[in-house]
Amino acid sequence: QKEVEQNSGPLSVPEGAIASLNCTYSDRGSQSFFWYRQYSGKSPELIMSIYSNGDKEDGRFTAQLNKASQYVSLLIRDSQPSDSATYLCASASGGSYIPTFGRGTSLIVHP
Amino acid sequence: DAGVTQSPTHLIKTRGQQVTLRCSPKSGHDTVSWYQQALGQGPQFIFQYYEEEERQRGNFPDRFSGHQFPNYSSELNVNALLLGDSALYLCASSVTGFGNEQYFGPGTRLTVT
């Protein structure tokens, strides 16, 4: 059973701080990793994809992948109240076209 | 560039009825996946269509069926609705062979009474 685990939160950070979201996965064959942002009542929005070990930066977002430890993280720098949402982590193995999603971590950025 | 579209936005049905949900993929995408998302849960994979055929299926009963048309759009059909089928139904499109990135539509909120 492929599983993606996330702390449900909520993770509460002050405006301007760095928010750190973590995710672990069980399938060692996973090769593709994704972070989605989902506002309440809306659909998930893809914000980052990462395929290789190390860091990948896009604006205020940095995704970090460590395949040996089977974890993925998302850092949000200079957090804004508009970043308050649920962040979903997903992974897909090399032989599958289907990502497995975690339950998501709720992030609250307070002014 | 049009994103993924879904219809209808909201739907209320009675137990035992049947429902059809529709999805048009993002321009240039050839693969459509359907997910069910209950409150507080991550999306659960129902099935994926590619080249008008069901390529993979998740752990959902046969009451859930689908179709993909030559223009890549897709339908999800659910028969004999149960109260537990109430959820947000998400369609995601992707391009097979390009990193499995999936882009979601706005979803259809189904309520079964």
Interface residues (C-beta under 8 A of the other chain):
Chain A: V4 S8 S32 F34 Y36 K42 S43 P44 E45 L46 S49 Y51 L88 A90 A92 S96 Y97 I98 P99 T100 F101 G102 R103 G104
Chain B: T31 S33 G40 Q41 G42 P43 Q44 F45 Q48 Y50 R55 Q56 G58 L88 L90 S94 T96 G99 N100 E101 Q102 Y103 F104 G105 P106 G107
